[in-house]
Structure formats: structure tokens, C-alpha cells
Amino acid sequence: MEPTKQDVRDFYDEVGWRQDADGLFQNARFEDLRPVAQEYVRKCHLRVNRHIAAKGTYLLDAGSGPVQWPEYLTYSRNYRFRVCADISVTALKAARAKLGNHGLYVVADLADLPFASDVFDGIVSMHAIHHLPGKEHGNAYMELYRVLAPERSAVAVNGWYRPALMRMAEPFIHIGRFLSGRSTKKKRDWKQAAAQDGTFVDKITPRRLRTELLGSVPYEIYSWRSLSPRFMQWFIRPGAGGVRMLRIVYGLEDRFPGFFGRHGQYPMIVIRKSGAPSARSAAHRNTAQGAF
């Protein structure tokens, strides 16, 4: 296992998936948990359901973590099994505590999945691929495509590196820091900002993703959420005004999903697989439960 992957596993085993006294995972502090943001964040989580089959036998949760947020549970609500694949044993134990017998649990590398081709009726991957080295992102998306059943779709949510809309906000944040008495001398270090207190993160751009996947994986980009927690904490103020502003943003994201998907913070990469399953892949699907 490469050192960066080992670092990620160690971080999440020892720190990232540790629960605090309030029951939240340590990793949750990278989210905007204020009441003003709750409706917007919840609705963004639920957007994934629009792009995966409503029901099936196996849903793959690639990089499942502990299935952290309540809305994540809805993705497999009408599936027989949710297959949680993660590099962290701690994460899989926490996922088992939530899912019980509804889940199947596999320690796995997202860039080299240990599953047969064409076996999953739906796939989700939430903020996981960017923990791989950038050179392996393409492999991870190709693996999701490989194990996805024909006529089904997969959704991967990650963060872009230096998305345009968030870059545009940085001068205003610097002004806010100045007016609030905070230091404005140190410029935003996007590479450092991508890393989360010790874990390895390598975010890429839409252009680089296109280069990595050109001709190998058919995909579309939609908006999962255009605003970063940093932006929200600076510009979305508590109270009804903040809630209304986020409702407007959510409506714009829905109306122009491609624009906000490419230029906002968090895209949904939606992979659709056409064609009919082969006899061999159908046999794999019928016997897959024994493999887990």
C-alpha cells in the first residue's frame, strides 16, 4: 500500500472516524453544522437519489466511511444490500453499527476494487476519491464504471481544486478578515486547505478529470453543492435571511446544474452505463452474495 493510502487509513482509523461526546464523528467538523445551514446541506445530500436507481439488489458505497449523515441512509433504502467498501476498518465497524444485516463490509482500495464486473445496481462514492493520489483518480472512476451493472448509474461526489466561484469569493473573505481584525497577510494556500488535519487529499479540476476519463468512462457533471463550508461560514448569517439566501442558491443550482457543478465546490460526477449484461456478469450477480 502506498504511503499516502496508509496515511489516510491511519488517520481515519485513529482520528477521522472517532466520535465526539455529542455523537458526531470528528470529521464532521469540516461541515457547516449551524442551524442556518441545515436545510440546504440536507437537501444537497438528497440530490444523489435523483441519479441512481431507486431500488435494486446491491448498492456499492465506495469509500463508505461510517455512512456519516442520516440522508446517506436513503441511498440504499430500497436495495437488498448496501456493500460498504472502505480502506478503514474503523469506518466499516461504525457502518455495521448503523446498517447491521442490511450491509456487507469489505476492506478495499477504490482504485482496485475486489468485485466482479457488472454487479451493482447503483453506486455512490461520497468524498472518497480525492483521498487517492491524483494519478489514481482516473483508475477509481474506471473501477466504478467496471463494476456498475449495465443500464444503471453511479454518483461520485468530491471537491474541486480551486473552483472558480470559491476563488471569486476569496477577496471578500480577505476584506472580512481585515474588518474583523484577523490577519490578512497570509494568502489562501489551496493545497494546504485541501488537506484535513493530517489526512491526504488531492483534489483535481474539471479539465484534469476530462483528460483522465476521455474515451474511457462516459460521465456528466451536476451540482451537488456549490458552496464550501468556508464560504457559508463567512457569508451566510444566522436567521431567516441566511436560510432564504441558501434556498435561492439551491434553486439556482437546480436550474443550472452543469454550470454550478463545474464551477462550484462539490460536483456530482454521474456515470451511466449502457448495454445489456453478459451471461457471465448475470451469473456473477446471482452468486455475488456468497463472495461478500
N, C-alpha and C positions, 0 to 999 in steps of 0.2 A: 504494500500500500504506500502511495506517495506520501511524503512528509506532510503536505498540506491537507490531505484527506485524514491522515492520522490526527493532525491538529484539530480539525473540525470535529472528528469523533470524540476526542478527549474533551474538547470544550463543551459539547452538548451532553456528554455523559456526566461531566463533573460540575458544570455551571449552567449552561443554557436551558436545560430542562429540569433544573431544580425548582421546586415550588416554594414560593414565599409563604409567610404566615397567612396571607389573605387568600391563598389557594391559587394565585396566578403563577405562571411559570416565569422564571427570571427573564426569559427572552421577551416577555410581554411588555417590558418597559421601553422597547423600541417603538411601540404603538402609541397613538394618542388616545388615552383612556378617559379623557374628560367627558362628562355628560353631554356637552355640546356636540361632540363628535360621534356619539354612539349610533345614532340613526344612520348617518352617512356611512360609517365603517361597516355596519351590519348589512346594509343594502349592497355595498360593494362586494362583500363576501358572497352574497347570494347570487351575484351575476354569473358565477361559474355554472350554475344549474341550467342556464339558457343554452349552453353549448355542449352538454353531454347527454347521452341517452337517459331518459327518465327512470329506466329500470333495466335490469339485466341480472346475470349470474355473478360475474366478477367485476368489481371496480378496483383498479390499481391506484393506490395513493403512493406516488413515487416521492420519497423523501417526506414521509407522513409526519415526522415528529410525533408529538403526543396527541395529534388531532386537536390542535390547541383551542380553537374557538367553537362555540356552540353551532354556528352556521355551517362549519365544515362537516358536521354530522349529517346534514341534509343531503350531501352529495351521494351517499350510499343508502339512503333511506329505503329505496325500493330495489336494492340489489340483495342477492342472497348472501354474498360475502364481500367484505372490504379487505383487500390484500394490502397490508401496510408494509412497505419496503423502506428501510432506513439504515443508515450507517451506525446509528446509535442504539445500543441495547437499552439504555435508559429510556429513550423515546418510545421504543416498542413496548416496554413494560407499562409505561404510562398509557399508551394507546390501548393495550389489552385491558387495563383497568376501566377504560371508558366503553370499549366495544364488546368485551367478553367474547362469546362464541360467534358473534357476527363478524369478527375479524380473523384474519390469518396473518401471521407475523414473520417477516423474512429480513435478515440482515443482508443488505445488498448495496452495491455500488451503482449509482444511477447511470454511469457511462458504460456499464457492462451488466445488464440485468440478467438474472438467472432463470428466465422464463422462456417458454416456447413462443414462437411467433403466432400472432393472430388469436390470442386467447382472452383478451379483456374487452368487455362490452363498453367500458368507459375508463378514462384515466384522468386523474388530477395530479398536479405537482405544484405545491404551494411554497414559493420562496425557497426552493431547494437547489435548483440547478446552478444558481450563482455562487454556491459554495464549492463548486468544482473549478479547477483551473480553466481559464478561458478557452484554451485549446481543446478542452473536452466537452464544451457546451454542445457543439455540433453532434458529437457522439451520443450525448444524452438524449437530444431530440430525436435522433435516428433510432435509438433504442425504444423510445416511447412509440414511435411510428411502427416499428417492427412488431412489438407485442400487442398492438391495438388490433382488434378484430375488424375485418372489412365492413364498410358501411357504418362505422362508428367514429367517434371523435374523442380527442384528448385536449385538455386545457392545462397549460403551464403558466403560472404567474411568477414573475420575477421583477426585479427593479432594473431600469436602465442606468447606464453610466452617464452622468451629466445631461439629463433630459432638458430639452430646450425651455419648457415652461418653468422649471425649477431654477434654471440658470438666470432667467429673466427676473426672478424674484430676489436673487441674492443682493443686488444693490439696495433694495428696500429693507432687507434684513440688516444690512450694514448700517443704514440710517437708523433703524430701530435700536440697534446695539449702541450706537452713539448717543441717541436721545435717552436711553435707559441707563447710561453710564457704564456699559460694558465695553470691553476692549474692541476696537475696530482695526487694530494694526495687523492682526493675523488673518490672512486671506483664507477662504474656504479651500481646504485640501480634500478634493473629491475622492482620491484614493483612500485616504485615511477615513473619510466619512463613510465609505462603503463598508469598512471593517467594523465589526461589532464587538468591541472589547475582547479581543483575543482570538476570535474565530476568523477563519479565512473567507474572504468574499472577493469575487472577481466578476464585476458586472460589465456587460458589453453594450454596444449601441445597436440600433435597428440596422444600420448599414453592415455592421460586422455579422449580425445574425443572418442577413440575406446572403452574404458571402459564404458563410459556413454551410447554409442549407440549400443553396441554389441547386435545383435539379434533383435533390435527394429526398426532401420532405416538403409536401405541399402544406402551406400554413397561411393563416390570416392573423392580423393583429387587431385586437379590440382593446378598449379601455376597461381595465379592472378598477383602477383608481388613479386619478391624475395627480392628486395632491399628496405630498410627503408629510409625515408627522411633523417634521421641522417647519414646513410652510404653515401647516394648520395651527401649530402652537404659537406662531408669530402673528398670523393674520386673522384667524377665526376666534373671535372673542366670545366668552360665555354669554348665554342668554338667547332670547328668541331671534335676535338679529343674526347671530352666528349660525343658528340652525337653518334660518331661511337662506343664508348665503350658500350653505352646503347643499341645500335642496336645489338651488339654481345650478350649482356646479354639476350635481348628479344628473340633472336634466340635460345639460349641455353635453356631458359625456355620453349619454344615451343617444342624443341626436347626431353627434359627430364622433362615433366610437373609433374610427380609424385615425382621425387627427389626434384625439386625446390619447389613444393607445400608443402612437408613435412618439408623441412629444411630452406626454405626462410621465409621472414617476413609475407607475406599475402597469405594465401591459398584460393582457391575456394573449398568449400565443396559442391559437386554436388550430389543431392538426386534424384533418379529416382524411379518412382512408376509404378509397373506393374499391370496387371489385367484389368478387364472391370468394368465400373461404374455400380453400382446397380441402380435399378429403382428409389429408394429413392433419391440417390445422383443426378441422372439426373433431377428429379423433383426440387431439391434444385437449380440446376444450371439454370433451366428455370425461376425460380421465384426469383433468387438472387438479381436482381436489386432493387426490392421493399424493400429488407432488408437493403440496404445501405442508 
